[in-house]
């Protein structure tokens, strides 16, 4: 029997806040993400531009075209006959 208690937990979450280049937020929390700035210029300096947020940030991602949740409860039976 697989997934005995039929839990439907998320297996992965999209953790990309943005796909633009930005400095990491060290020691910050989710509220600090609203204040990050993109990197640009010749030397990769921080600009005064807020990056575009990934619309799927924090949601369940999908892998290989399918949902990224646990499979529902299932049972597998096997028989072997030998002579």
PDB file of N, CA, C and O in Angstrom:
ATOM      1  N   UNK A   1       0.859  -1.170   0.000  1.00  0.00           N
ATOM      2  CA  UNK A   1       0.000   0.000   0.000  1.00  0.00           C
ATOM      3  C   UNK A   1       0.902   1.229   0.000  1.00  0.00           C
ATOM      4  O   UNK A   1       1.868   1.300   0.759  1.00  0.00           O
ATOM      5  N   UNK A   2       0.584   2.177  -0.841  1.00  0.00           N
ATOM      6  CA  UNK A   2       1.341   3.420  -0.945  1.00  0.00           C
ATOM      7  C   UNK A   2       0.469   4.570  -0.456  1.00  0.00           C
ATOM      8  O   UNK A   2      -0.735   4.591  -0.712  1.00  0.00           O
ATOM      9  N   UNK A   3       1.077   5.533   0.254  1.00  0.00           N
ATOM     10  CA  UNK A   3       0.381   6.704   0.780  1.00  0.00           C
ATOM     11  C   UNK A   3      -0.825   6.256   1.613  1.00  0.00           C
ATOM     12  O   UNK A   3      -1.968   6.597   1.307  1.00  0.00           O
ATOM     13  N   UNK A   4      -0.553   5.503   2.646  1.00  0.00           N
ATOM     14  CA  UNK A   4      -1.565   4.862   3.476  1.00  0.00           C
ATOM     15  C   UNK A   4      -2.617   5.831   3.992  1.00  0.00           C
ATOM     16  O   UNK A   4      -3.802   5.496   4.007  1.00  0.00           O
ATOM     17  N   UNK A   5      -2.214   7.025   4.415  1.00  0.00           N
ATOM     18  CA  UNK A   5      -3.162   7.993   4.986  1.00  0.00           C
ATOM     19  C   UNK A   5      -3.689   8.985   3.957  1.00  0.00           C
ATOM     20  O   UNK A   5      -4.366   9.946   4.322  1.00  0.00           O
ATOM     21  N   UNK A   6      -3.393   8.771   2.685  1.00  0.00           N
ATOM     22  CA  UNK A   6      -3.895   9.577   1.572  1.00  0.00           C
ATOM     23  C   UNK A   6      -3.576  11.071   1.741  1.00  0.00           C
ATOM     24  O   UNK A   6      -4.409  11.922   1.431  1.00  0.00           O
ATOM     25  N   UNK A   7      -2.375  11.384   2.232  1.00  0.00           N
ATOM     26  CA  UNK A   7      -1.988  12.792   2.379  1.00  0.00           C
ATOM     27  C   UNK A   7      -1.621  13.360   1.012  1.00  0.00           C
ATOM     28  O   UNK A   7      -1.038  12.667   0.179  1.00  0.00           O
ATOM     29  N   UNK A   8      -1.960  14.607   0.793  1.00  0.00           N
ATOM     30  CA  UNK A   8      -1.709  15.279  -0.482  1.00  0.00           C
ATOM     31  C   UNK A   8      -0.753  16.450  -0.271  1.00  0.00           C
ATOM     32  O   UNK A   8      -1.070  17.587  -0.623  1.00  0.00           O
ATOM     33  N   UNK A   9       0.406  16.173   0.298  1.00  0.00           N
ATOM     34  CA  UNK A   9       1.392  17.204   0.591  1.00  0.00           C
ATOM     35  C   UNK A   9       2.055  17.723  -0.678  1.00  0.00           C
ATOM     36  O   UNK A   9       2.154  17.014  -1.679  1.00  0.00           O
ATOM     37  N   UNK A  10       2.510  18.978  -0.619  1.00  0.00           N
ATOM     38  CA  UNK A  10       3.271  19.538  -1.725  1.00  0.00           C
ATOM     39  C   UNK A  10       4.667  18.927  -1.711  1.00  0.00           C
ATOM     40  O   UNK A  10       5.282  18.790  -0.653  1.00  0.00           O
ATOM     41  N   UNK A  11       5.155  18.566  -2.870  1.00  0.00           N
ATOM     42  CA  UNK A  11       6.492  18.000  -2.953  1.00  0.00           C
ATOM     43  C   UNK A  11       7.536  19.063  -3.256  1.00  0.00           C
ATOM     44  O   UNK A  11       8.686  18.929  -2.837  1.00  0.00           O
ATOM     45  N   UNK A  12       7.171  20.090  -3.958  1.00  0.00           N
ATOM     46  CA  UNK A  12       8.105  21.188  -4.194  1.00  0.00           C
ATOM     47  C   UNK A  12       7.347  22.496  -4.352  1.00  0.00           C
ATOM     48  O   UNK A  12       6.198  22.515  -4.791  1.00  0.00           O
ATOM     49  N   UNK A  13       7.997  23.571  -3.994  1.00  0.00           N
ATOM     50  CA  UNK A  13       7.416  24.903  -4.065  1.00  0.00           C
ATOM     51  C   UNK A  13       8.347  25.779  -4.889  1.00  0.00           C
ATOM     52  O   UNK A  13       9.567  25.685  -4.756  1.00  0.00           O
ATOM     53  N   UNK A  14       7.783  26.629  -5.736  1.00  0.00           N
ATOM     54  CA  UNK A  14       8.588  27.544  -6.547  1.00  0.00           C
ATOM     55  C   UNK A  14       9.213  28.579  -5.620  1.00  0.00           C
ATOM     56  O   UNK A  14       8.504  29.382  -5.013  1.00  0.00           O
ATOM     57  N   UNK A  15      10.533  28.563  -5.510  1.00  0.00           N
ATOM     58  CA  UNK A  15      11.248  29.459  -4.607  1.00  0.00           C
ATOM     59  C   UNK A  15      11.936  30.608  -5.333  1.00  0.00           C
ATOM     60  O   UNK A  15      12.699  31.348  -4.711  1.00  0.00           O
ATOM     61  N   UNK A  16      11.693  30.779  -6.618  1.00  0.00           N
ATOM     62  CA  UNK A  16      12.285  31.884  -7.381  1.00  0.00           C
ATOM     63  C   UNK A  16      11.392  33.112  -7.260  1.00  0.00           C
ATOM     64  O   UNK A  16      10.322  33.172  -7.865  1.00  0.00           O
ATOM     65  N   UNK A  17      11.843  34.100  -6.466  1.00  0.00           N
ATOM     66  CA  UNK A  17      11.049  35.319  -6.296  1.00  0.00           C
ATOM     67  C   UNK A  17      11.033  36.131  -7.590  1.00  0.00           C
ATOM     68  O   UNK A  17      10.013  36.720  -7.949  1.00  0.00           O
ATOM     69  N   UNK A  18      12.165  36.157  -8.283  1.00  0.00           N
ATOM     70  CA  UNK A  18      12.280  36.866  -9.550  1.00  0.00           C
ATOM     71  C   UNK A  18      13.298  36.142 -10.423  1.00  0.00           C
ATOM     72  O   UNK A  18      14.127  35.384  -9.921  1.00  0.00           O
ATOM     73  N   UNK A  19      13.234  36.377 -11.720  1.00  0.00           N
ATOM     74  CA  UNK A  19      14.214  35.794 -12.629  1.00  0.00           C
ATOM     75  C   UNK A  19      15.247  36.825 -13.057  1.00  0.00           C
ATOM     76  O   UNK A  19      16.103  36.538 -13.894  1.00  0.00           O
ATOM     77  N   UNK A  20      15.173  38.028 -12.484  1.00  0.00           N
ATOM     78  CA  UNK A  20      16.143  39.082 -12.762  1.00  0.00           C
ATOM     79  C   UNK A  20      17.293  38.965 -11.762  1.00  0.00           C
ATOM     80  O   UNK A  20      17.147  38.346 -10.708  1.00  0.00           O
ATOM     81  N   UNK A  21      18.433  39.561 -12.098  1.00  0.00           N
ATOM     82  CA  UNK A  21      19.587  39.526 -11.205  1.00  0.00           C
ATOM     83  C   UNK A  21      19.387  40.509 -10.063  1.00  0.00           C
ATOM     84  O   UNK A  21      19.060  41.675 -10.283  1.00  0.00           O
ATOM     85  N   UNK A  22      19.589  40.021  -8.823  1.00  0.00           N
ATOM     86  CA  UNK A  22      19.462  40.857  -7.630  1.00  0.00           C
ATOM     87  C   UNK A  22      20.367  40.293  -6.548  1.00  0.00           C
ATOM     88  O   UNK A  22      20.706  39.110  -6.565  1.00  0.00           O
ATOM     89  N   UNK A  23      20.760  41.150  -5.600  1.00  0.00           N
ATOM     90  CA  UNK A  23      21.556  40.683  -4.474  1.00  0.00           C
ATOM     91  C   UNK A  23      20.688  39.827  -3.555  1.00  0.00           C
ATOM     92  O   UNK A  23      19.488  40.072  -3.436  1.00  0.00           O
ATOM     93  N   UNK A  24      21.280  38.825  -2.905  1.00  0.00           N
ATOM     94  CA  UNK A  24      20.492  37.997  -1.975  1.00  0.00           C
ATOM     95  C   UNK A  24      20.125  38.786  -0.727  1.00  0.00           C
ATOM     96  O   UNK A  24      20.798  39.753  -0.369  1.00  0.00           O
ATOM     97  N   UNK A  25      19.053  38.365  -0.071  1.00  0.00           N
ATOM     98  CA  UNK A  25      18.625  38.968   1.187  1.00  0.00           C
ATOM     99  C   UNK A  25      19.106  38.035   2.294  1.00  0.00           C
ATOM    100  O   UNK A  25      18.503  36.992   2.544  1.00  0.00           O
ATOM    101  N   UNK A  26      20.182  38.416   2.946  1.00  0.00           N
ATOM    102  CA  UNK A  26      20.776  37.566   3.983  1.00  0.00           C
ATOM    103  C   UNK A  26      20.170  37.949   5.330  1.00  0.00           C
ATOM    104  O   UNK A  26      20.204  39.112   5.732  1.00  0.00           O
ATOM    105  N   UNK A  27      19.620  36.960   6.014  1.00  0.00           N
ATOM    106  CA  UNK A  27      19.034  37.198   7.329  1.00  0.00           C
ATOM    107  C   UNK A  27      17.691  37.897   7.270  1.00  0.00           C
ATOM    108  O   UNK A  27      17.186  38.352   8.297  1.00  0.00           O
ATOM    109  N   UNK A  28      17.108  37.990   6.094  1.00  0.00           N
ATOM    110  CA  UNK A  28      15.819  38.665   5.955  1.00  0.00           C
ATOM    111  C   UNK A  28      14.664  37.690   5.957  1.00  0.00           C
ATOM    112  O   UNK A  28      14.851  36.483   6.113  1.00  0.00           O
ATOM    113  N   UNK A  29      13.482  38.216   5.785  1.00  0.00           N
ATOM    114  CA  UNK A  29      12.300  37.368   5.702  1.00  0.00           C
ATOM    115  C   UNK A  29      11.514  37.746   4.441  1.00  0.00           C
ATOM    116  O   UNK A  29      11.987  38.532   3.620  1.00  0.00           O
ATOM    117  N   UNK A  30      10.327  37.186   4.300  1.00  0.00           N
ATOM    118  CA  UNK A  30       9.528  37.399   3.088  1.00  0.00           C
ATOM    119  C   UNK A  30       9.161  38.869   2.892  1.00  0.00           C
ATOM    120  O   UNK A  30       9.017  39.314   1.753  1.00  0.00           O
ATOM    121  N   UNK A  31       9.010  39.618   3.959  1.00  0.00           N
ATOM    122  CA  UNK A  31       8.678  41.048   3.837  1.00  0.00           C
ATOM    123  C   UNK A  31       9.823  41.838   3.203  1.00  0.00           C
ATOM    124  O   UNK A  31       9.587  42.828   2.511  1.00  0.00           O
ATOM    125  N   UNK A  32      11.064  41.402   3.440  1.00  0.00           N
ATOM    126  CA  UNK A  32      12.226  42.103   2.888  1.00  0.00           C
ATOM    127  C   UNK A  32      12.351  41.925   1.382  1.00  0.00           C
ATOM    128  O   UNK A  32      13.023  42.722   0.727  1.00  0.00           O
ATOM    129  N   UNK A  33      11.726  40.907   0.822  1.00  0.00           N
ATOM    130  CA  UNK A  33      11.801  40.679  -0.622  1.00  0.00           C
ATOM    131  C   UNK A  33      11.173  41.821  -1.415  1.00  0.00           C
ATOM    132  O   UNK A  33      11.542  42.052  -2.566  1.00  0.00           O
ATOM    133  N   UNK A  34      10.238  42.528  -0.815  1.00  0.00           N
ATOM    134  CA  UNK A  34       9.570  43.640  -1.510  1.00  0.00           C
ATOM    135  C   UNK A  34      10.516  44.813  -1.755  1.00  0.00           C
ATOM    136  O   UNK A  34      10.215  45.690  -2.564  1.00  0.00           O
ATOM    137  N   UNK A  35      11.653  44.835  -1.064  1.00  0.00           N
ATOM    138  CA  UNK A  35      12.561  45.982  -1.138  1.00  0.00           C
ATOM    139  C   UNK A  35      13.847  45.699  -1.899  1.00  0.00           C
ATOM    140  O   UNK A  35      14.749  46.537  -1.900  1.00  0.00           O
ATOM    141  N   UNK A  36      13.960  44.535  -2.551  1.00  0.00           N
ATOM    142  CA  UNK A  36      15.188  44.251  -3.292  1.00  0.00           C
ATOM    143  C   UNK A  36      15.227  45.085  -4.576  1.00  0.00           C
ATOM    144  O   UNK A  36      14.190  45.511  -5.084  1.00  0.00           O
ATOM    145  N   UNK A  37      16.409  45.302  -5.077  1.00  0.00           N
ATOM    146  CA  UNK A  37      16.618  46.080  -6.301  1.00  0.00           C
ATOM    147  C   UNK A  37      17.411  45.239  -7.294  1.00  0.00           C
ATOM    148  O   UNK A  37      18.225  44.405  -6.898  1.00  0.00           O
ATOM    149  N   UNK A  38      17.174  45.459  -8.577  1.00  0.00           N
ATOM    150  CA  UNK A  38      17.880  44.705  -9.608  1.00  0.00           C
ATOM    151  C   UNK A  38      19.326  45.169  -9.725  1.00  0.00           C
ATOM    152  O   UNK A  38      19.682  46.278  -9.326  1.00  0.00           O
ATOM    153  N   UNK A  39      20.144  44.288 -10.281  1.00  0.00           N
ATOM    154  CA  UNK A  39      21.541  44.618 -10.543  1.00  0.00           C
ATOM    155  C   UNK A  39      21.680  44.959 -12.010  1.00  0.00           C
ATOM    156  O   UNK A  39      21.077  44.308 -12.863  1.00  0.00           O
ATOM    157  N   UNK A  40      22.460  45.964 -12.305  1.00  0.00           N
ATOM    158  CA  UNK A  40      22.645  46.373 -13.696  1.00  0.00           C
ATOM    159  C   UNK A  40      23.875  47.238 -13.821  1.00  0.00           C
ATOM    160  O   UNK A  40      24.705  47.296 -12.913  1.00  0.00           O
ATOM    161  N   UNK A  41      23.987  47.904 -14.940  1.00  0.00           N
ATOM    162  CA  UNK A  41      25.146  48.747 -15.155  1.00  0.00           C
ATOM    163  C   UNK A  41      26.351  47.935 -15.574  1.00  0.00           C
ATOM    164  O   UNK A  41      26.286  46.711 -15.680  1.00  0.00           O
ATOM    165  N   UNK A  42      27.453  48.628 -15.813  1.00  0.00           N
ATOM    166  CA  UNK A  42      28.672  47.982 -16.298  1.00  0.00           C
ATOM    167  C   UNK A  42      29.312  47.091 -15.233  1.00  0.00           C
ATOM    168  O   UNK A  42      29.889  46.054 -15.561  1.00  0.00           O
ATOM    169  N   UNK A  43      29.217  47.483 -13.978  1.00  0.00           N
ATOM    170  CA  UNK A  43      29.866  46.734 -12.905  1.00  0.00           C
ATOM    171  C   UNK A  43      28.891  45.891 -12.088  1.00  0.00           C
ATOM    172  O   UNK A  43      29.261  45.372 -11.035  1.00  0.00           O
ATOM    173  N   UNK A  44      27.665  45.749 -12.551  1.00  0.00           N
ATOM    174  CA  UNK A  44      26.677  44.971 -11.814  1.00  0.00           C
ATOM    175  C   UNK A  44      26.217  45.660 -10.548  1.00  0.00           C
ATOM    176  O   UNK A  44      25.931  45.010  -9.542  1.00  0.00           O
ATOM    177  N   UNK A  45      26.148  46.984 -10.602  1.00  0.00           N
ATOM    178  CA  UNK A  45      25.745  47.756  -9.436  1.00  0.00           C
ATOM    179  C   UNK A  45      24.242  47.651  -9.211  1.00  0.00           C
ATOM    180  O   UNK A  45      23.480  47.373 -10.136  1.00  0.00           O
ATOM    181  N   UNK A  46      23.831  47.877  -7.970  1.00  0.00           N
ATOM    182  CA  UNK A  46      22.420  47.855  -7.640  1.00  0.00           C
ATOM    183  C   UNK A  46      21.749  49.093  -8.215  1.00  0.00           C
ATOM    184  O   UNK A  46      22.228  50.211  -8.024  1.00  0.00           O
ATOM    185  N   UNK A  47      20.642  48.892  -8.918  1.00  0.00           N
ATOM    186  CA  UNK A  47      19.907  50.014  -9.500  1.00  0.00           C
ATOM    187  C   UNK A  47      18.716  50.348  -8.614  1.00  0.00           C
ATOM    188  O   UNK A  47      18.480  49.679  -7.608  1.00  0.00           O
ATOM    189  N   UNK A  48      17.981  51.359  -8.975  1.00  0.00           N
ATOM    190  CA  UNK A  48      16.803  51.767  -8.210  1.00  0.00           C
ATOM    191  C   UNK A  48      15.537  51.198  -8.849  1.00  0.00           C
ATOM    192  O   UNK A  48      14.488  51.841  -8.840  1.00  0.00           O
ATOM    193  N   UNK A  49      15.644  49.982  -9.406  1.00  0.00           N
ATOM    194  CA  UNK A  49      14.523  49.348 -10.086  1.00  0.00           C
ATOM    195  C   UNK A  49      14.117  48.091  -9.322  1.00  0.00           C
ATOM    196  O   UNK A  49      14.950  47.229  -9.043  1.00  0.00           O
ATOM    197  N   UNK A  50      12.846  47.994  -8.990  1.00  0.00           N
ATOM    198  CA  UNK A  50      12.337  46.808  -8.317  1.00  0.00           C
ATOM    199  C   UNK A  50      12.106  45.721  -9.359  1.00  0.00           C
ATOM    200  O   UNK A  50      11.474  45.982 -10.383  1.00  0.00           O
ATOM    201  N   UNK A  51      12.602  44.501  -9.123  1.00  0.00           N
ATOM    202  CA  UNK A  51      12.433  43.437 -10.117  1.00  0.00           C
ATOM    203  C   UNK A  51      10.980  42.973 -10.218  1.00  0.00           C
ATOM    204  O   UNK A  51      10.183  43.161  -9.299  1.00  0.00           O
ATOM    205  N   UNK A  52      10.663  42.367 -11.347  1.00  0.00           N
ATOM    206  CA  UNK A  52       9.324  41.819 -11.564  1.00  0.00           C
ATOM    207  C   UNK A  52       9.211  40.512 -10.795  1.00  0.00           C
ATOM    208  O   UNK A  52      10.061  39.632 -10.931  1.00  0.00           O
ATOM    209  N   UNK A  53       8.166  40.385  -9.987  1.00  0.00           N
ATOM    210  CA  UNK A  53       7.967  39.191  -9.168  1.00  0.00           C
ATOM    211  C   UNK A  53       7.483  38.026 -10.034  1.00  0.00           C
ATOM    212  O   UNK A  53       6.653  38.207 -10.925  1.00  0.00           O
ATOM    213  N   UNK A  54       8.009  36.834  -9.763  1.00  0.00           N
ATOM    214  CA  UNK A  54       7.560  35.609 -10.409  1.00  0.00           C
ATOM    215  C   UNK A  54       6.122  35.339  -9.959  1.00  0.00           C
ATOM    216  O   UNK A  54       5.869  35.242  -8.758  1.00  0.00           O
ATOM    217  N   UNK A  55       5.192  35.219 -10.883  1.00  0.00           N
ATOM    218  CA  UNK A  55       3.782  35.037 -10.536  1.00  0.00           C
ATOM    219  C   UNK A  55       3.513  33.714  -9.830  1.00  0.00           C
ATOM    220  O   UNK A  55       2.500  33.575  -9.145  1.00  0.00           O
ATOM    221  N   UNK A  56       4.403  32.745  -9.989  1.00  0.00           N
ATOM    222  CA  UNK A  56       4.215  31.434  -9.377  1.00  0.00           C
ATOM    223  C   UNK A  56       4.973  31.287  -8.057  1.00  0.00           C
ATOM    224  O   UNK A  56       4.989  30.199  -7.480  1.00  0.00           O
ATOM    225  N   UNK A  57       5.602  32.360  -7.567  1.00  0.00           N
ATOM    226  CA  UNK A  57       6.411  32.307  -6.346  1.00  0.00           C
ATOM    227  C   UNK A  57       5.575  31.828  -5.163  1.00  0.00           C
ATOM    228  O   UNK A  57       4.504  32.368  -4.888  1.00  0.00           O
ATOM    229  N   UNK A  58       6.077  30.810  -4.467  1.00  0.00           N
ATOM    230  CA  UNK A  58       5.410  30.274  -3.287  1.00  0.00           C
ATOM    231  C   UNK A  58       4.331  29.250  -3.576  1.00  0.00           C
ATOM    232  O   UNK A  58       3.797  28.644  -2.647  1.00  0.00           O
ATOM    233  N   UNK A  59       3.998  29.042  -4.841  1.00  0.00           N
ATOM    234  CA  UNK A  59       2.981  28.055  -5.203  1.00  0.00           C
ATOM    235  C   UNK A  59       3.622  26.716  -5.510  1.00  0.00           C
ATOM    236  O   UNK A  59       4.836  26.617  -5.687  1.00  0.00           O
ATOM    237  N   UNK A  60       2.800  25.703  -5.571  1.00  0.00           N
ATOM    238  CA  UNK A  60       3.295  24.376  -5.914  1.00  0.00           C
ATOM    239  C   UNK A  60       3.795  24.394  -7.341  1.00  0.00           C
ATOM    240  O   UNK A  60       3.083  24.798  -8.261  1.00  0.00           O
ATOM    241  N   UNK A  61       5.035  23.948  -7.514  1.00  0.00           N
ATOM    242  CA  UNK A  61       5.593  23.860  -8.852  1.00  0.00           C
ATOM    243  C   UNK A  61       5.115  22.599  -9.524  1.00  0.00           C
ATOM    244  O   UNK A  61       4.405  21.796  -8.919  1.00  0.00           O
ATOM    245  N   UNK A  62       5.493  22.422 -10.750  1.00  0.00           N
ATOM    246  CA  UNK A  62       5.139  21.182 -11.442  1.00  0.00           C
ATOM    247  C   UNK A  62       6.384  20.652 -12.111  1.00  0.00           C
ATOM    248  O   UNK A  62       7.190  21.403 -12.660  1.00  0.00           O
ATOM    249  N   UNK A  63       6.521  19.371 -12.056  1.00  0.00           N
ATOM    250  CA  UNK A  63       7.680  18.740 -12.673  1.00  0.00           C
ATOM    251  C   UNK A  63       7.246  17.800 -13.771  1.00  0.00           C
ATOM    252  O   UNK A  63       6.317  17.015 -13.579  1.00  0.00           O
ATOM    253  N   UNK A  64       7.891  17.861 -14.908  1.00  0.00           N
ATOM    254  CA  UNK A  64       7.606  16.988 -16.047  1.00  0.00           C
ATOM    255  C   UNK A  64       6.149  17.055 -16.487  1.00  0.00           C
ATOM    256  O   UNK A  64       5.586  16.049 -16.918  1.00  0.00           O
ATOM    257  N   UNK A  65       5.539  18.223 -16.384  1.00  0.00           N
ATOM    258  CA  UNK A  65       4.171  18.398 -16.874  1.00  0.00           C
ATOM    259  C   UNK A  65       3.096  17.913 -15.933  1.00  0.00           C
ATOM    260  O   UNK A  65       1.915  18.059 -16.252  1.00  0.00           O
ATOM    261  N   UNK A  66       3.435  17.345 -14.793  1.00  0.00           N
ATOM    262  CA  UNK A  66       2.433  16.838 -13.865  1.00  0.00           C
ATOM    263  C   UNK A  66       2.421  17.637 -12.577  1.00  0.00           C
ATOM    264  O   UNK A  66       3.305  18.462 -12.346  1.00  0.00           O
ATOM    265  N   UNK A  67       1.424  17.397 -11.737  1.00  0.00           N
ATOM    266  CA  UNK A  67       1.370  18.124 -10.474  1.00  0.00           C
ATOM    267  C   UNK A  67       2.498  17.706  -9.549  1.00  0.00           C
ATOM    268  O   UNK A  67       3.002  16.586  -9.635  1.00  0.00           O
ATOM    269  N   UNK A  68       2.887  18.607  -8.669  1.00  0.00           N
ATOM    270  CA  UNK A  68       3.977  18.323  -7.755  1.00  0.00           C
ATOM    271  C   UNK A  68       3.426  18.027  -6.369  1.00  0.00           C
ATOM    272  O   UNK A  68       3.880  18.593  -5.375  1.00  0.00           O
ATOM    273  N   UNK A  69       2.454  17.145  -6.312  1.00  0.00           N
ATOM    274  CA  UNK A  69       1.894  16.701  -5.049  1.00  0.00           C
ATOM    275  C   UNK A  69       2.025  15.191  -4.975  1.00  0.00           C
ATOM    276  O   UNK A  69       2.240  14.519  -5.984  1.00  0.00           O
ATOM    277  N   UNK A  70       1.891  14.667  -3.761  1.00  0.00           N
ATOM    278  CA  UNK A  70       1.975  13.229  -3.597  1.00  0.00           C
ATOM    279  C   UNK A  70       0.845  12.543  -4.342  1.00  0.00           C
ATOM    280  O   UNK A  70      -0.244  13.098  -4.490  1.00  0.00           O
ATOM    281  N   UNK A  71       1.104  11.365  -4.796  1.00  0.00           N
ATOM    282  CA  UNK A  71       0.068  10.574  -5.455  1.00  0.00           C
ATOM    283  C   UNK A  71      -0.966  10.158  -4.425  1.00  0.00           C
ATOM    284  O   UNK A  71      -0.665  10.051  -3.236  1.00  0.00           O
ATOM    285  N   UNK A  72      -2.176   9.926  -4.883  1.00  0.00           N
ATOM    286  CA  UNK A  72      -3.229   9.494  -3.965  1.00  0.00           C
ATOM    287  C   UNK A  72      -2.976   8.059  -3.515  1.00  0.00           C
ATOM    288  O   UNK A  72      -2.100   7.376  -4.043  1.00  0.00           O
ATOM    289  N   UNK A  73      -3.743   7.622  -2.551  1.00  0.00           N
ATOM    290  CA  UNK A  73      -3.583   6.280  -1.995  1.00  0.00           C
ATOM    291  C   UNK A  73      -3.749   5.232  -3.087  1.00  0.00           C
ATOM    292  O   UNK A  73      -4.636   5.333  -3.934  1.00  0.00           O
ATOM    293  N   UNK A  74      -2.896   4.241  -3.054  1.00  0.00           N
ATOM    294  CA  UNK A  74      -3.004   3.160  -4.032  1.00  0.00           C
ATOM    295  C   UNK A  74      -2.510   1.859  -3.411  1.00  0.00           C
ATOM    296  O   UNK A  74      -1.718   1.858  -2.468  1.00  0.00           O
ATOM    297  N   UNK A  75      -2.990   0.776  -3.955  1.00  0.00           N
ATOM    298  CA  UNK A  75      -2.618  -0.555  -3.489  1.00  0.00           C
ATOM    299  C   UNK A  75      -2.098  -1.332  -4.687  1.00  0.00           C
ATOM    300  O   UNK A  75      -2.636  -1.230  -5.789  1.00  0.00           O
ATOM    301  N   UNK A  76      -1.055  -2.103  -4.461  1.00  0.00           N
ATOM    302  CA  UNK A  76      -0.478  -2.896  -5.529  1.00  0.00           C
ATOM    303  C   UNK A  76      -0.421  -4.348  -5.061  1.00  0.00           C
ATOM    304  O   UNK A  76       0.148  -4.654  -4.013  1.00  0.00           O
ATOM    305  N   UNK A  77      -1.001  -5.207  -5.831  1.00  0.00           N
ATOM    306  CA  UNK A  77      -0.977  -6.635  -5.528  1.00  0.00           C
ATOM    307  C   UNK A  77      -0.145  -7.352  -6.578  1.00  0.00           C
ATOM    308  O   UNK A  77      -0.179  -7.004  -7.758  1.00  0.00           O
ATOM    309  N   UNK A  78       0.582  -8.329  -6.150  1.00  0.00           N
ATOM    310  CA  UNK A  78       1.385  -9.094  -7.095  1.00  0.00           C
ATOM    311  C   UNK A  78       1.298 -10.575  -6.774  1.00  0.00           C
ATOM    312  O   UNK A  78       1.300 -10.965  -5.607  1.00  0.00           O
ATOM    313  N   UNK A  79       1.224 -11.382  -7.787  1.00  0.00           N
ATOM    314  CA  UNK A  79       1.172 -12.827  -7.621  1.00  0.00           C
ATOM    315  C   UNK A  79       2.219 -13.464  -8.536  1.00  0.00           C
ATOM    316  O   UNK A  79       2.499 -12.970  -9.628  1.00  0.00           O
ATOM    317  N   UNK A  80       2.783 -14.560  -8.066  1.00  0.00           N
ATOM    318  CA  UNK A  80       3.751 -15.276  -8.887  1.00  0.00           C
ATOM    319  C   UNK A  80       3.388 -16.761  -8.815  1.00  0.00           C
ATOM    320  O   UNK A  80       3.210 -17.331  -7.739  1.00  0.00           O
ATOM    321  N   UNK A  81       3.289 -17.349  -9.978  1.00  0.00           N
ATOM    322  CA  UNK A  81       3.002 -18.773 -10.061  1.00  0.00           C
ATOM    323  C   UNK A  81       4.192 -19.428 -10.746  1.00  0.00           C
ATOM    324  O   UNK A  81       4.587 -19.034 -11.844  1.00  0.00           O
ATOM    325  N   UNK A  82       4.746 -20.413 -10.097  1.00  0.00           N
ATOM    326  CA  UNK A  82       5.855 -21.155 -10.689  1.00  0.00           C
ATOM    327  C   UNK A  82       5.548 -22.654 -10.647  1.00  0.00           C
ATOM    328  O   UNK A  82       4.853 -23.132  -9.749  1.00  0.00           O
ATOM    329  N   UNK A  83       6.071 -23.381 -11.621  1.00  0.00           N
ATOM    330  CA  UNK A  83       5.873 -24.815 -11.685  1.00  0.00           C
ATOM    331  C   UNK A  83       7.189 -25.522 -11.592  1.00  0.00           C
ATOM    332  O   UNK A  83       7.233 -26.751 -11.627  1.00  0.00           O
TER     333      UNK A  83
END
